[in-house]
């Protein structure tokens, strides 16, 4: 399973969920996810206030990766590297 992470709260989502967003193409869902995170899938984002330091770093890293590449596969691969780098 390739996970992408909400840029606001670091909630993991399966990359293939982007194909199943009602009324949106994959590219539209991808763009919306980079802006709105969990809300793309109809879920309320937990927000930054309740995050651990690790989750906050993961959300920030996810947001940066989304700025660097429009490809969710890149986000998933780089976030796997992030976990390795953090010792998880």
VMD Tcl script that builds the backbone (N, CA, C; Angstrom):
set m [mol new atoms 264]
animate dup $m
set s [atomselect $m all]
$s set {name element resname resid chain x y z} {
  {N N UNK 1 A 0.848 -1.181 0.000}
  {CA C UNK 1 A 0.000 0.000 0.000}
  {C C UNK 1 A 0.891 1.241 0.000}
  {N N UNK 2 A 0.633 2.120 -0.908}
  {CA C UNK 2 A 1.384 3.371 -0.989}
  {C C UNK 2 A 0.586 4.460 -0.288}
  {N N UNK 3 A 1.149 4.991 0.770}
  {CA C UNK 3 A 0.453 6.025 1.517}
  {C C UNK 3 A 0.913 7.408 1.094}
  {N N UNK 4 A -0.061 8.292 1.036}
  {CA C UNK 4 A 0.202 9.716 0.937}
  {C C UNK 4 A -0.327 10.302 2.235}
  {N N UNK 5 A 0.195 11.422 2.643}
  {CA C UNK 5 A -0.138 11.966 3.957}
  {C C UNK 5 A -0.741 13.349 3.836}
  {N N UNK 6 A -1.770 13.574 4.640}
  {CA C UNK 6 A -2.427 14.870 4.666}
  {C C UNK 6 A -1.394 15.951 4.997}
  {N N UNK 7 A -1.365 17.027 4.216}
  {CA C UNK 7 A -0.401 18.091 4.485}
  {C C UNK 7 A -0.771 18.943 5.697}
  {N N UNK 8 A -1.929 18.672 6.295}
  {CA C UNK 8 A -2.359 19.438 7.468}
  {C C UNK 8 A -2.211 18.649 8.759}
  {N N UNK 9 A -2.502 17.318 8.713}
  {CA C UNK 9 A -2.506 16.548 9.959}
  {C C UNK 9 A -1.717 15.244 9.874}
  {N N UNK 10 A -1.150 14.934 8.717}
  {CA C UNK 10 A -0.338 13.730 8.496}
  {C C UNK 10 A -1.136 12.430 8.527}
  {N N UNK 11 A -2.445 12.508 8.407}
  {CA C UNK 11 A -3.261 11.287 8.322}
  {C C UNK 11 A -2.875 10.536 7.047}
  {N N UNK 12 A -2.598 9.217 7.154}
  {CA C UNK 12 A -2.241 8.466 5.950}
  {C C UNK 12 A -3.468 8.101 5.119}
  {N N UNK 13 A -3.304 8.166 3.822}
  {CA C UNK 13 A -4.351 7.779 2.869}
  {C C UNK 13 A -3.715 6.909 1.802}
  {N N UNK 14 A -4.441 5.914 1.361}
  {CA C UNK 14 A -3.962 5.101 0.250}
  {C C UNK 14 A -3.991 5.954 -1.011}
  {N N UNK 15 A -2.931 5.904 -1.758}
  {CA C UNK 15 A -2.813 6.727 -2.961}
  {C C UNK 15 A -3.972 6.499 -3.933}
  {N N UNK 16 A -4.503 5.281 -3.951}
  {CA C UNK 16 A -5.567 4.947 -4.903}
  {C C UNK 16 A -6.907 5.580 -4.540}
  {N N UNK 17 A -7.018 6.107 -3.320}
  {CA C UNK 17 A -8.234 6.823 -2.925}
  {C C UNK 17 A -8.475 8.032 -3.832}
  {N N UNK 18 A -7.410 8.567 -4.405}
  {CA C UNK 18 A -7.558 9.725 -5.290}
  {C C UNK 18 A -8.369 9.393 -6.537}
  {N N UNK 19 A -8.436 8.117 -6.887}
  {CA C UNK 19 A -9.234 7.693 -8.043}
  {C C UNK 19 A -10.727 7.651 -7.725}
  {N N UNK 20 A -11.076 7.632 -6.440}
  {CA C UNK 20 A -12.459 7.398 -6.027}
  {C C UNK 20 A -13.169 8.616 -5.463}
  {N N UNK 21 A -12.623 9.793 -5.643}
  {CA C UNK 21 A -13.266 11.010 -5.145}
  {C C UNK 21 A -14.406 11.365 -6.097}
  {N N UNK 22 A -15.622 11.363 -5.565}
  {CA C UNK 22 A -16.806 11.616 -6.392}
  {C C UNK 22 A -16.733 12.955 -7.110}
  {N N UNK 23 A -17.004 12.907 -8.398}
  {CA C UNK 23 A -17.097 14.118 -9.202}
  {C C UNK 23 A -15.776 14.729 -9.616}
  {N N UNK 24 A -14.655 14.083 -9.257}
  {CA C UNK 24 A -13.350 14.638 -9.611}
  {C C UNK 24 A -12.515 13.614 -10.363}
  {N N UNK 25 A -11.742 14.097 -11.311}
  {CA C UNK 25 A -10.756 13.236 -11.954}
  {C C UNK 25 A -9.607 13.016 -10.971}
  {N N UNK 26 A -8.730 12.091 -11.297}
  {CA C UNK 26 A -7.562 11.839 -10.460}
  {C C UNK 26 A -6.748 13.119 -10.273}
  {N N UNK 27 A -6.498 13.843 -11.356}
  {CA C UNK 27 A -5.698 15.070 -11.260}
  {C C UNK 27 A -6.391 16.149 -10.440}
  {N N UNK 28 A -7.706 16.253 -10.566}
  {CA C UNK 28 A -8.454 17.226 -9.759}
  {C C UNK 28 A -8.408 16.837 -8.285}
  {N N UNK 29 A -8.550 15.547 -8.001}
  {CA C UNK 29 A -8.485 15.072 -6.614}
  {C C UNK 29 A -7.088 15.293 -6.034}
  {N N UNK 30 A -6.059 15.045 -6.837}
  {CA C UNK 30 A -4.683 15.270 -6.400}
  {C C UNK 30 A -4.473 16.736 -6.032}
  {N N UNK 31 A -4.926 17.626 -6.900}
  {CA C UNK 31 A -4.768 19.058 -6.643}
  {C C UNK 31 A -5.544 19.481 -5.395}
  {N N UNK 32 A -6.748 18.951 -5.241}
  {CA C UNK 32 A -7.552 19.283 -4.063}
  {C C UNK 32 A -6.884 18.761 -2.794}
  {N N UNK 33 A -6.320 17.547 -2.859}
  {CA C UNK 33 A -5.654 16.975 -1.691}
  {C C UNK 33 A -4.473 17.832 -1.257}
  {N N UNK 34 A -3.741 18.394 -2.198}
  {CA C UNK 34 A -2.605 19.243 -1.828}
  {C C UNK 34 A -3.061 20.508 -1.104}
  {N N UNK 35 A -4.278 20.962 -1.392}
  {CA C UNK 35 A -4.817 22.175 -0.748}
  {C C UNK 35 A -5.578 21.862 0.533}
  {N N UNK 36 A -6.391 20.805 0.513}
  {CA C UNK 36 A -7.361 20.572 1.579}
  {C C UNK 36 A -7.125 19.315 2.402}
  {N N UNK 37 A -6.198 18.468 1.982}
  {CA C UNK 37 A -5.896 17.265 2.749}
  {C C UNK 37 A -7.093 16.351 2.915}
  {N N UNK 38 A -7.344 15.924 4.145}
  {CA C UNK 38 A -8.394 14.948 4.463}
  {C C UNK 38 A -9.771 15.349 3.950}
  {N N UNK 39 A -10.034 16.625 3.876}
  {CA C UNK 39 A -11.351 17.098 3.447}
  {C C UNK 39 A -11.658 16.693 2.007}
  {N N UNK 40 A -10.631 16.353 1.231}
  {CA C UNK 40 A -10.824 15.853 -0.130}
  {C C UNK 40 A -11.697 14.610 -0.123}
  {N N UNK 41 A -11.564 13.803 0.929}
  {CA C UNK 41 A -12.290 12.540 1.027}
  {C C UNK 41 A -13.536 12.646 1.904}
  {N N UNK 42 A -13.919 13.866 2.240}
  {CA C UNK 42 A -15.117 14.074 3.044}
  {C C UNK 42 A -14.895 13.897 4.534}
  {N N UNK 43 A -13.645 13.873 4.969}
  {CA C UNK 43 A -13.331 13.732 6.387}
  {C C UNK 43 A -12.877 15.067 6.953}
  {N N UNK 44 A -13.157 15.266 8.213}
  {CA C UNK 44 A -12.685 16.470 8.888}
  {C C UNK 44 A -11.234 16.249 9.299}
  {N N UNK 45 A -10.413 17.180 8.957}
  {CA C UNK 45 A -9.000 17.111 9.304}
  {C C UNK 45 A -8.852 17.408 10.794}
  {N N UNK 46 A -7.990 16.653 11.476}
  {CA C UNK 46 A -7.811 16.865 12.910}
  {C C UNK 46 A -7.155 18.201 13.211}
  {N N UNK 47 A -6.407 18.714 12.263}
  {CA C UNK 47 A -5.781 20.018 12.451}
  {C C UNK 47 A -4.455 19.935 13.168}
  {N N UNK 48 A -3.752 21.018 13.158}
  {CA C UNK 48 A -2.384 21.092 13.654}
  {C C UNK 48 A -2.290 21.105 15.176}
  {N N UNK 49 A -3.303 21.583 15.868}
  {CA C UNK 49 A -3.224 21.750 17.319}
  {C C UNK 49 A -3.070 20.441 18.080}
  {N N UNK 50 A -3.590 19.340 17.534}
  {CA C UNK 50 A -3.595 18.067 18.244}
  {C C UNK 50 A -2.445 17.151 17.835}
  {N N UNK 51 A -1.501 17.624 17.056}
  {CA C UNK 51 A -0.459 16.767 16.510}
  {C C UNK 51 A 0.739 16.626 17.433}
  {N N UNK 52 A 1.326 15.428 17.421}
  {CA C UNK 52 A 2.612 15.234 18.080}
  {C C UNK 52 A 3.680 15.934 17.240}
  {N N UNK 53 A 4.851 16.091 17.803}
  {CA C UNK 53 A 5.936 16.738 17.057}
  {C C UNK 53 A 6.276 15.939 15.799}
  {N N UNK 54 A 6.286 14.612 15.914}
  {CA C UNK 54 A 6.576 13.768 14.746}
  {C C UNK 54 A 5.513 13.946 13.667}
  {N N UNK 55 A 4.239 13.940 14.047}
  {CA C UNK 55 A 3.156 14.110 13.068}
  {C C UNK 55 A 3.229 15.487 12.422}
  {N N UNK 56 A 3.576 16.499 13.203}
  {CA C UNK 56 A 3.708 17.853 12.651}
  {C C UNK 56 A 4.829 17.886 11.600}
  {N N UNK 57 A 5.960 17.253 11.899}
  {CA C UNK 57 A 7.057 17.181 10.931}
  {C C UNK 57 A 6.647 16.412 9.680}
  {N N UNK 58 A 5.894 15.335 9.874}
  {CA C UNK 58 A 5.456 14.522 8.739}
  {C C UNK 58 A 4.491 15.313 7.852}
  {N N UNK 59 A 3.587 16.057 8.461}
  {CA C UNK 59 A 2.654 16.886 7.690}
  {C C UNK 59 A 3.414 17.963 6.916}
  {N N UNK 60 A 4.399 18.582 7.566}
  {CA C UNK 60 A 5.192 19.608 6.891}
  {C C UNK 60 A 5.998 19.015 5.739}
  {N N UNK 61 A 6.580 17.843 5.955}
  {CA C UNK 61 A 7.340 17.180 4.889}
  {C C UNK 61 A 6.425 16.829 3.724}
  {N N UNK 62 A 5.233 16.355 4.033}
  {CA C UNK 62 A 4.268 16.014 2.987}
  {C C UNK 62 A 3.902 17.244 2.165}
  {N N UNK 63 A 3.667 18.360 2.832}
  {CA C UNK 63 A 3.319 19.599 2.128}
  {C C UNK 63 A 4.460 20.048 1.211}
  {N N UNK 64 A 5.695 19.934 1.684}
  {CA C UNK 64 A 6.846 20.315 0.861}
  {C C UNK 64 A 6.952 19.411 -0.363}
  {N N UNK 65 A 6.781 18.107 -0.162}
  {CA C UNK 65 A 6.856 17.174 -1.297}
  {C C UNK 65 A 5.782 17.471 -2.332}
  {N N UNK 66 A 4.610 17.875 -1.871}
  {CA C UNK 66 A 3.526 18.218 -2.793}
  {C C UNK 66 A 3.865 19.466 -3.599}
  {N N UNK 67 A 4.619 20.379 -2.995}
  {CA C UNK 67 A 5.074 21.568 -3.725}
  {C C UNK 67 A 6.144 21.214 -4.762}
  {N N UNK 68 A 6.949 20.198 -4.454}
  {CA C UNK 68 A 8.061 19.832 -5.329}
  {C C UNK 68 A 7.656 18.964 -6.514}
  {N N UNK 69 A 6.580 18.190 -6.352}
  {CA C UNK 69 A 6.184 17.271 -7.422}
  {C C UNK 69 A 4.664 17.161 -7.495}
  {N N UNK 70 A 4.105 17.132 -8.694}
  {CA C UNK 70 A 2.662 16.941 -8.838}
  {C C UNK 70 A 2.260 15.463 -8.838}
  {N N UNK 71 A 3.217 14.557 -8.632}
  {CA C UNK 71 A 2.957 13.126 -8.761}
  {C C UNK 71 A 2.830 12.440 -7.399}
  {N N UNK 72 A 1.637 11.946 -7.059}
  {CA C UNK 72 A 1.438 11.268 -5.780}
  {C C UNK 72 A 2.375 10.081 -5.558}
  {N N UNK 73 A 2.795 9.396 -6.616}
  {CA C UNK 73 A 3.756 8.300 -6.454}
  {C C UNK 73 A 5.064 8.808 -5.847}
  {N N UNK 74 A 5.482 9.995 -6.246}
  {CA C UNK 74 A 6.688 10.593 -5.671}
  {C C UNK 74 A 6.487 10.884 -4.189}
  {N N UNK 75 A 5.313 11.408 -3.842}
  {CA C UNK 75 A 5.040 11.722 -2.431}
  {C C UNK 75 A 5.146 10.462 -1.586}
  {N N UNK 76 A 4.527 9.380 -2.059}
  {CA C UNK 76 A 4.509 8.128 -1.302}
  {C C UNK 76 A 5.924 7.578 -1.122}
  {N N UNK 77 A 6.703 7.561 -2.184}
  {CA C UNK 77 A 8.068 7.032 -2.105}
  {C C UNK 77 A 8.933 7.878 -1.175}
  {N N UNK 78 A 8.823 9.181 -1.305}
  {CA C UNK 78 A 9.636 10.060 -0.471}
  {C C UNK 78 A 9.205 10.017 0.990}
  {N N UNK 79 A 7.928 9.816 1.259}
  {CA C UNK 79 A 7.481 9.708 2.649}
  {C C UNK 79 A 7.945 8.393 3.262}
  {N N UNK 80 A 8.075 7.343 2.469}
  {CA C UNK 80 A 8.652 6.093 2.972}
  {C C UNK 80 A 10.107 6.342 3.374}
  {N N UNK 81 A 10.820 7.116 2.569}
  {CA C UNK 81 A 12.193 7.492 2.908}
  {C C UNK 81 A 12.231 8.348 4.171}
  {N N UNK 82 A 11.234 9.213 4.344}
  {CA C UNK 82 A 11.149 10.058 5.541}
  {C C UNK 82 A 11.076 9.181 6.787}
  {N N UNK 83 A 10.232 8.144 6.752}
  {CA C UNK 83 A 10.117 7.243 7.902}
  {C C UNK 83 A 11.444 6.549 8.192}
  {N N UNK 84 A 12.147 6.127 7.145}
  {CA C UNK 84 A 13.456 5.497 7.341}
  {C C UNK 84 A 14.447 6.478 7.949}
  {N N UNK 85 A 14.420 7.703 7.457}
  {CA C UNK 85 A 15.326 8.730 7.950}
  {C C UNK 85 A 15.053 9.041 9.428}
  {N N UNK 86 A 13.787 8.969 9.811}
  {CA C UNK 86 A 13.409 9.267 11.194}
  {C C UNK 86 A 13.578 8.050 12.104}
  {N N UNK 87 A 14.006 6.925 11.525}
  {CA C UNK 87 A 14.257 5.733 12.327}
  {C C UNK 87 A 13.032 4.898 12.605}
  {N N UNK 88 A 12.005 5.014 11.751}
  {CA C UNK 88 A 10.784 4.226 11.963}
  {C C UNK 88 A 10.665 3.124 10.947}
}
mol reanalyze $m
mol bondsrecalc $m
mol representation Tube
mol addrep $m
